[in-house]
Amino acid sequence: MMSRYVLRGKIEIDSEAISYQYNFWDTPGFESWTKDKIRKRLEGILKEPKSDILCMIYCASPGSYANLQQLRWLLDE
């Protein structure tokens, strides 16, 4: 199951207060996803308001197994 974490804040630029929001999506179990599941999960994220994808961070624990095919599918989407 994916989880969304939200960081909100305000910053002042040229005497104007600007509000911002960053969404962080945690995608545990990604290494077992199919290409279709990856596509559906990304479509779900993009349907959320203000959820344009700026970057992706892939973290793997030492000694863990990473299936590069799933990573390639994610990057291709």
Jmol script that loads the backbone (N, CA, C; Angstrom):
load data "model"
ATOM      1  N   MET A   1       0.838  -1.174   0.000  1.00  0.00           N
ATOM      2  CA  MET A   1       0.000   0.000   0.000  1.00  0.00           C
ATOM      3  C   MET A   1       0.888   1.244   0.000  1.00  0.00           C
ATOM      4  N   MET A   2       0.540   2.184  -0.844  1.00  0.00           N
ATOM      5  CA  MET A   2       1.289   3.440  -0.902  1.00  0.00           C
ATOM      6  C   MET A   2       0.808   4.367   0.211  1.00  0.00           C
ATOM      7  N   SER A   3       1.726   5.136   0.740  1.00  0.00           N
ATOM      8  CA  SER A   3       1.389   6.142   1.749  1.00  0.00           C
ATOM      9  C   SER A   3       1.858   7.498   1.268  1.00  0.00           C
ATOM     10  N   ARG A   4       1.054   8.520   1.538  1.00  0.00           N
ATOM     11  CA  ARG A   4       1.423   9.886   1.166  1.00  0.00           C
ATOM     12  C   ARG A   4       1.764  10.668   2.426  1.00  0.00           C
ATOM     13  N   TYR A   5       2.868  11.375   2.365  1.00  0.00           N
ATOM     14  CA  TYR A   5       3.296  12.265   3.439  1.00  0.00           C
ATOM     15  C   TYR A   5       3.362  13.666   2.851  1.00  0.00           C
ATOM     16  N   VAL A   6       2.862  14.639   3.591  1.00  0.00           N
ATOM     17  CA  VAL A   6       2.743  16.004   3.072  1.00  0.00           C
ATOM     18  C   VAL A   6       3.567  16.956   3.929  1.00  0.00           C
ATOM     19  N   LEU A   7       4.318  17.819   3.268  1.00  0.00           N
ATOM     20  CA  LEU A   7       5.066  18.890   3.924  1.00  0.00           C
ATOM     21  C   LEU A   7       4.515  20.208   3.397  1.00  0.00           C
ATOM     22  N   ARG A   8       3.977  21.018   4.293  1.00  0.00           N
ATOM     23  CA  ARG A   8       3.416  22.322   3.909  1.00  0.00           C
ATOM     24  C   ARG A   8       4.179  23.428   4.631  1.00  0.00           C
ATOM     25  N   GLY A   9       4.218  24.580   3.997  1.00  0.00           N
ATOM     26  CA  GLY A   9       4.871  25.712   4.624  1.00  0.00           C
ATOM     27  C   GLY A   9       4.598  27.000   3.877  1.00  0.00           C
ATOM     28  N   LYS A  10       5.153  28.066   4.402  1.00  0.00           N
ATOM     29  CA  LYS A  10       5.050  29.383   3.767  1.00  0.00           C
ATOM     30  C   LYS A  10       6.427  30.014   3.798  1.00  0.00           C
ATOM     31  N   ILE A  11       6.692  30.789   2.773  1.00  0.00           N
ATOM     32  CA  ILE A  11       7.948  31.526   2.689  1.00  0.00           C
ATOM     33  C   ILE A  11       7.625  32.919   2.167  1.00  0.00           C
ATOM     34  N   GLU A  12       8.364  33.887   2.634  1.00  0.00           N
ATOM     35  CA  GLU A  12       8.136  35.258   2.179  1.00  0.00           C
ATOM     36  C   GLU A  12       9.155  35.608   1.100  1.00  0.00           C
ATOM     37  N   ILE A  13       8.637  36.042  -0.035  1.00  0.00           N
ATOM     38  CA  ILE A  13       9.481  36.468  -1.151  1.00  0.00           C
ATOM     39  C   ILE A  13       9.005  37.841  -1.594  1.00  0.00           C
ATOM     40  N   ASP A  14       9.894  38.824  -1.549  1.00  0.00           N
ATOM     41  CA  ASP A  14       9.550  40.198  -1.937  1.00  0.00           C
ATOM     42  C   ASP A  14       8.286  40.681  -1.233  1.00  0.00           C
ATOM     43  N   SER A  15       8.227  40.492   0.078  1.00  0.00           N
ATOM     44  CA  SER A  15       7.101  40.924   0.920  1.00  0.00           C
ATOM     45  C   SER A  15       5.788  40.211   0.591  1.00  0.00           C
ATOM     46  N   GLU A  16       5.860  39.113  -0.117  1.00  0.00           N
ATOM     47  CA  GLU A  16       4.663  38.331  -0.438  1.00  0.00           C
ATOM     48  C   GLU A  16       4.812  36.934   0.161  1.00  0.00           C
ATOM     49  N   ALA A  17       3.788  36.494   0.893  1.00  0.00           N
ATOM     50  CA  ALA A  17       3.807  35.161   1.493  1.00  0.00           C
ATOM     51  C   ALA A  17       3.381  34.129   0.445  1.00  0.00           C
ATOM     52  N   ILE A  18       4.238  33.164   0.210  1.00  0.00           N
ATOM     53  CA  ILE A  18       3.979  32.101  -0.756  1.00  0.00           C
ATOM     54  C   ILE A  18       3.801  30.789   0.012  1.00  0.00           C
ATOM     55  N   SER A  19       2.672  30.132  -0.209  1.00  0.00           N
ATOM     56  CA  SER A  19       2.430  28.826   0.405  1.00  0.00           C
ATOM     57  C   SER A  19       2.940  27.736  -0.529  1.00  0.00           C
ATOM     58  N   TYR A  20       3.450  26.659   0.059  1.00  0.00           N
ATOM     59  CA  TYR A  20       3.903  25.534  -0.750  1.00  0.00           C
ATOM     60  C   TYR A  20       3.488  24.222  -0.100  1.00  0.00           C
ATOM     61  N   GLN A  21       3.483  23.180  -0.911  1.00  0.00           N
ATOM     62  CA  GLN A  21       3.167  21.840  -0.431  1.00  0.00           C
ATOM     63  C   GLN A  21       3.964  20.833  -1.243  1.00  0.00           C
ATOM     64  N   TYR A  22       4.638  19.932  -0.555  1.00  0.00           N
ATOM     65  CA  TYR A  22       5.347  18.826  -1.198  1.00  0.00           C
ATOM     66  C   TYR A  22       4.700  17.525  -0.751  1.00  0.00           C
ATOM     67  N   ASN A  23       4.427  16.651  -1.703  1.00  0.00           N
ATOM     68  CA  ASN A  23       3.884  15.329  -1.413  1.00  0.00           C
ATOM     69  C   ASN A  23       4.992  14.305  -1.591  1.00  0.00           C
ATOM     70  N   PHE A  24       5.171  13.458  -0.592  1.00  0.00           N
ATOM     71  CA  PHE A  24       6.135  12.367  -0.656  1.00  0.00           C
ATOM     72  C   PHE A  24       5.345  11.064  -0.635  1.00  0.00           C
ATOM     73  N   TRP A  25       5.592  10.209  -1.614  1.00  0.00           N
ATOM     74  CA  TRP A  25       4.870   8.938  -1.725  1.00  0.00           C
ATOM     75  C   TRP A  25       5.814   7.800  -1.375  1.00  0.00           C
ATOM     76  N   ASP A  26       5.438   7.006  -0.393  1.00  0.00           N
ATOM     77  CA  ASP A  26       6.199   5.830   0.001  1.00  0.00           C
ATOM     78  C   ASP A  26       5.584   4.621  -0.712  1.00  0.00           C
ATOM     79  N   THR A  27       6.400   3.875  -1.430  1.00  0.00           N
ATOM     80  CA  THR A  27       5.897   2.763  -2.250  1.00  0.00           C
ATOM     81  C   THR A  27       6.557   1.447  -1.846  1.00  0.00           C
ATOM     82  N   PRO A  28       6.255   0.935  -0.648  1.00  0.00           N
ATOM     83  CA  PRO A  28       6.889  -0.315  -0.220  1.00  0.00           C
ATOM     84  C   PRO A  28       6.459  -1.494  -1.091  1.00  0.00           C
ATOM     85  N   GLY A  29       7.359  -2.446  -1.258  1.00  0.00           N
ATOM     86  CA  GLY A  29       7.058  -3.629  -2.048  1.00  0.00           C
ATOM     87  C   GLY A  29       7.174  -3.424  -3.541  1.00  0.00           C
ATOM     88  N   PHE A  30       7.701  -2.288  -3.930  1.00  0.00           N
ATOM     89  CA  PHE A  30       7.829  -1.916  -5.345  1.00  0.00           C
ATOM     90  C   PHE A  30       8.511  -3.001  -6.181  1.00  0.00           C
ATOM     91  N   GLU A  31       9.475  -3.703  -5.588  1.00  0.00           N
ATOM     92  CA  GLU A  31      10.240  -4.688  -6.357  1.00  0.00           C
ATOM     93  C   GLU A  31       9.397  -5.868  -6.843  1.00  0.00           C
ATOM     94  N   SER A  32       8.192  -6.047  -6.297  1.00  0.00           N
ATOM     95  CA  SER A  32       7.333  -7.148  -6.757  1.00  0.00           C
ATOM     96  C   SER A  32       6.200  -6.668  -7.666  1.00  0.00           C
ATOM     97  N   TRP A  33       6.145  -5.384  -7.967  1.00  0.00           N
ATOM     98  CA  TRP A  33       5.067  -4.845  -8.797  1.00  0.00           C
ATOM     99  C   TRP A  33       5.240  -5.264 -10.254  1.00  0.00           C
ATOM    100  N   THR A  34       4.112  -5.420 -10.935  1.00  0.00           N
ATOM    101  CA  THR A  34       4.126  -5.668 -12.376  1.00  0.00           C
ATOM    102  C   THR A  34       4.157  -4.323 -13.099  1.00  0.00           C
ATOM    103  N   LYS A  35       4.432  -4.368 -14.386  1.00  0.00           N
ATOM    104  CA  LYS A  35       4.445  -3.131 -15.177  1.00  0.00           C
ATOM    105  C   LYS A  35       3.080  -2.445 -15.119  1.00  0.00           C
ATOM    106  N   ASP A  36       2.004  -3.223 -15.189  1.00  0.00           N
ATOM    107  CA  ASP A  36       0.651  -2.669 -15.133  1.00  0.00           C
ATOM    108  C   ASP A  36       0.371  -2.021 -13.778  1.00  0.00           C
ATOM    109  N   LYS A  37       0.829  -2.654 -12.697  1.00  0.00           N
ATOM    110  CA  LYS A  37       0.618  -2.097 -11.359  1.00  0.00           C
ATOM    111  C   LYS A  37       1.387  -0.782 -11.191  1.00  0.00           C
ATOM    112  N   ILE A  38       2.606  -0.730 -11.711  1.00  0.00           N
ATOM    113  CA  ILE A  38       3.390   0.507 -11.646  1.00  0.00           C
ATOM    114  C   ILE A  38       2.651   1.625 -12.373  1.00  0.00           C
ATOM    115  N   ARG A  39       2.142   1.326 -13.561  1.00  0.00           N
ATOM    116  CA  ARG A  39       1.407   2.323 -14.354  1.00  0.00           C
ATOM    117  C   ARG A  39       0.170   2.816 -13.588  1.00  0.00           C
ATOM    118  N   LYS A  40      -0.585   1.894 -12.998  1.00  0.00           N
ATOM    119  CA  LYS A  40      -1.799   2.270 -12.256  1.00  0.00           C
ATOM    120  C   LYS A  40      -1.468   3.108 -11.025  1.00  0.00           C
ATOM    121  N   ARG A  41      -0.395   2.755 -10.320  1.00  0.00           N
ATOM    122  CA  ARG A  41      -0.011   3.530  -9.129  1.00  0.00           C
ATOM    123  C   ARG A  41       0.403   4.951  -9.510  1.00  0.00           C
ATOM    124  N   LEU A  42       1.168   5.095 -10.586  1.00  0.00           N
ATOM    125  CA  LEU A  42       1.575   6.431 -11.029  1.00  0.00           C
ATOM    126  C   LEU A  42       0.373   7.242 -11.496  1.00  0.00           C
ATOM    127  N   GLU A  43      -0.556   6.603 -12.195  1.00  0.00           N
ATOM    128  CA  GLU A  43      -1.773   7.301 -12.617  1.00  0.00           C
ATOM    129  C   GLU A  43      -2.557   7.780 -11.400  1.00  0.00           C
ATOM    130  N   GLY A  44      -2.612   6.962 -10.354  1.00  0.00           N
ATOM    131  CA  GLY A  44      -3.298   7.354  -9.124  1.00  0.00           C
ATOM    132  C   GLY A  44      -2.655   8.565  -8.469  1.00  0.00           C
ATOM    133  N   ILE A  45      -1.331   8.589  -8.447  1.00  0.00           N
ATOM    134  CA  ILE A  45      -0.620   9.740  -7.876  1.00  0.00           C
ATOM    135  C   ILE A  45      -0.919  10.996  -8.687  1.00  0.00           C
ATOM    136  N   LEU A  46      -0.850  10.888 -10.007  1.00  0.00           N
ATOM    137  CA  LEU A  46      -1.036  12.060 -10.864  1.00  0.00           C
ATOM    138  C   LEU A  46      -2.463  12.599 -10.838  1.00  0.00           C
ATOM    139  N   LYS A  47      -3.430  11.787 -10.423  1.00  0.00           N
ATOM    140  CA  LYS A  47      -4.814  12.256 -10.315  1.00  0.00           C
ATOM    141  C   LYS A  47      -5.034  13.107  -9.068  1.00  0.00           C
ATOM    142  N   GLU A  48      -4.127  13.015  -8.105  1.00  0.00           N
ATOM    143  CA  GLU A  48      -4.235  13.822  -6.893  1.00  0.00           C
ATOM    144  C   GLU A  48      -3.928  15.282  -7.233  1.00  0.00           C
ATOM    145  N   PRO A  49      -4.641  16.219  -6.603  1.00  0.00           N
ATOM    146  CA  PRO A  49      -4.360  17.639  -6.870  1.00  0.00           C
ATOM    147  C   PRO A  49      -2.908  17.991  -6.532  1.00  0.00           C
ATOM    148  N   LYS A  50      -2.305  18.792  -7.371  1.00  0.00           N
ATOM    149  CA  LYS A  50      -0.944  19.297  -7.160  1.00  0.00           C
ATOM    150  C   LYS A  50       0.069  18.176  -6.934  1.00  0.00           C
ATOM    151  N   SER A  51      -0.012  17.132  -7.724  1.00  0.00           N
ATOM    152  CA  SER A  51       0.901  16.001  -7.552  1.00  0.00           C
ATOM    153  C   SER A  51       1.757  15.744  -8.785  1.00  0.00           C
ATOM    154  N   ASP A  52       2.231  16.801  -9.406  1.00  0.00           N
ATOM    155  CA  ASP A  52       3.185  16.623 -10.501  1.00  0.00           C
ATOM    156  C   ASP A  52       4.461  16.015  -9.922  1.00  0.00           C
ATOM    157  N   ILE A  53       5.016  15.040 -10.606  1.00  0.00           N
ATOM    158  CA  ILE A  53       6.205  14.356 -10.105  1.00  0.00           C
ATOM    159  C   ILE A  53       7.442  15.178 -10.463  1.00  0.00           C
ATOM    160  N   LEU A  54       8.162  15.627  -9.438  1.00  0.00           N
ATOM    161  CA  LEU A  54       9.383  16.400  -9.645  1.00  0.00           C
ATOM    162  C   LEU A  54      10.612  15.512  -9.661  1.00  0.00           C
ATOM    163  N   CYS A  55      10.626  14.519  -8.794  1.00  0.00           N
ATOM    164  CA  CYS A  55      11.764  13.610  -8.752  1.00  0.00           C
ATOM    165  C   CYS A  55      11.343  12.302  -8.093  1.00  0.00           C
ATOM    166  N   MET A  56      12.175  11.274  -8.281  1.00  0.00           N
ATOM    167  CA  MET A  56      11.971   9.984  -7.635  1.00  0.00           C
ATOM    168  C   MET A  56      13.267   9.613  -6.942  1.00  0.00           C
ATOM    169  N   ILE A  57      13.135   9.092  -5.742  1.00  0.00           N
ATOM    170  CA  ILE A  57      14.294   8.635  -4.978  1.00  0.00           C
ATOM    171  C   ILE A  57      14.099   7.151  -4.713  1.00  0.00           C
ATOM    172  N   TYR A  58      15.045   6.346  -5.140  1.00  0.00           N
ATOM    173  CA  TYR A  58      14.969   4.903  -4.922  1.00  0.00           C
ATOM    174  C   TYR A  58      15.981   4.537  -3.850  1.00  0.00           C
ATOM    175  N   CYS A  59      15.516   3.968  -2.758  1.00  0.00           N
ATOM    176  CA  CYS A  59      16.390   3.564  -1.657  1.00  0.00           C
ATOM    177  C   CYS A  59      16.367   2.048  -1.531  1.00  0.00           C
ATOM    178  N   ALA A  60      17.518   1.460  -1.389  1.00  0.00           N
ATOM    179  CA  ALA A  60      17.621   0.017  -1.175  1.00  0.00           C
ATOM    180  C   ALA A  60      18.529  -0.227   0.023  1.00  0.00           C
ATOM    181  N   SER A  61      18.130  -1.140   0.872  1.00  0.00           N
ATOM    182  CA  SER A  61      18.931  -1.492   2.040  1.00  0.00           C
ATOM    183  C   SER A  61      20.144  -2.306   1.601  1.00  0.00           C
ATOM    184  N   PRO A  62      21.248  -2.194   2.335  1.00  0.00           N
ATOM    185  CA  PRO A  62      22.420  -3.013   2.004  1.00  0.00           C
ATOM    186  C   PRO A  62      22.046  -4.498   2.018  1.00  0.00           C
ATOM    187  N   GLY A  63      22.468  -5.215   1.011  1.00  0.00           N
ATOM    188  CA  GLY A  63      22.184  -6.638   0.930  1.00  0.00           C
ATOM    189  C   GLY A  63      20.802  -6.968   0.398  1.00  0.00           C
ATOM    190  N   SER A  64      20.009  -5.947   0.062  1.00  0.00           N
ATOM    191  CA  SER A  64      18.665  -6.212  -0.463  1.00  0.00           C
ATOM    192  C   SER A  64      18.741  -6.476  -1.963  1.00  0.00           C
ATOM    193  N   TYR A  65      17.663  -6.997  -2.499  1.00  0.00           N
ATOM    194  CA  TYR A  65      17.606  -7.333  -3.916  1.00  0.00           C
ATOM    195  C   TYR A  65      16.787  -6.283  -4.646  1.00  0.00           C
ATOM    196  N   ALA A  66      17.310  -5.740  -5.698  1.00  0.00           N
ATOM    197  CA  ALA A  66      16.579  -4.767  -6.516  1.00  0.00           C
ATOM    198  C   ALA A  66      16.439  -5.338  -7.916  1.00  0.00           C
ATOM    199  N   ASN A  67      15.201  -5.488  -8.359  1.00  0.00           N
ATOM    200  CA  ASN A  67      14.951  -5.956  -9.716  1.00  0.00           C
ATOM    201  C   ASN A  67      15.011  -4.744 -10.630  1.00  0.00           C
ATOM    202  N   LEU A  68      16.026  -4.667 -11.429  1.00  0.00           N
ATOM    203  CA  LEU A  68      16.220  -3.493 -12.272  1.00  0.00           C
ATOM    204  C   LEU A  68      15.126  -3.343 -13.319  1.00  0.00           C
ATOM    205  N   GLN A  69      14.428  -4.436 -13.666  1.00  0.00           N
ATOM    206  CA  GLN A  69      13.339  -4.333 -14.636  1.00  0.00           C
ATOM    207  C   GLN A  69      12.216  -3.456 -14.079  1.00  0.00           C
ATOM    208  N   GLN A  70      11.839  -3.635 -12.809  1.00  0.00           N
ATOM    209  CA  GLN A  70      10.809  -2.788 -12.211  1.00  0.00           C
ATOM    210  C   GLN A  70      11.261  -1.331 -12.175  1.00  0.00           C
ATOM    211  N   LEU A  71      12.502  -1.106 -11.860  1.00  0.00           N
ATOM    212  CA  LEU A  71      13.016   0.259 -11.836  1.00  0.00           C
ATOM    213  C   LEU A  71      12.976   0.872 -13.233  1.00  0.00           C
ATOM    214  N   ARG A  72      13.311   0.107 -14.240  1.00  0.00           N
ATOM    215  CA  ARG A  72      13.253   0.600 -15.621  1.00  0.00           C
ATOM    216  C   ARG A  72      11.814   0.948 -16.008  1.00  0.00           C
ATOM    217  N   TRP A  73      10.857   0.089 -15.642  1.00  0.00           N
ATOM    218  CA  TRP A  73       9.446   0.369 -15.938  1.00  0.00           C
ATOM    219  C   TRP A  73       9.012   1.675 -15.292  1.00  0.00           C
ATOM    220  N   LEU A  74       9.422   1.870 -14.034  1.00  0.00           N
ATOM    221  CA  LEU A  74       9.048   3.092 -13.316  1.00  0.00           C
ATOM    222  C   LEU A  74       9.623   4.318 -14.010  1.00  0.00           C
ATOM    223  N   LEU A  75      10.881   4.265 -14.384  1.00  0.00           N
ATOM    224  CA  LEU A  75      11.519   5.404 -15.047  1.00  0.00           C
ATOM    225  C   LEU A  75      10.949   5.649 -16.440  1.00  0.00           C
ATOM    226  N   ASP A  76      10.541   4.591 -17.129  1.00  0.00           N
ATOM    227  CA  ASP A  76       9.952   4.740 -18.461  1.00  0.00           C
ATOM    228  C   ASP A  76       8.579   5.401 -18.420  1.00  0.00           C
ATOM    229  N   GLU A  77       7.866   5.225 -17.323  1.00  0.00           N
ATOM    230  CA  GLU A  77       6.530   5.816 -17.212  1.00  0.00           C
ATOM    231  C   GLU A  77       6.652   7.312 -17.079  1.00  0.00           C
TER     232      GLU A  77
END
end "model"
wireframe off; spacefill off
backbone 0.3
color backbone group
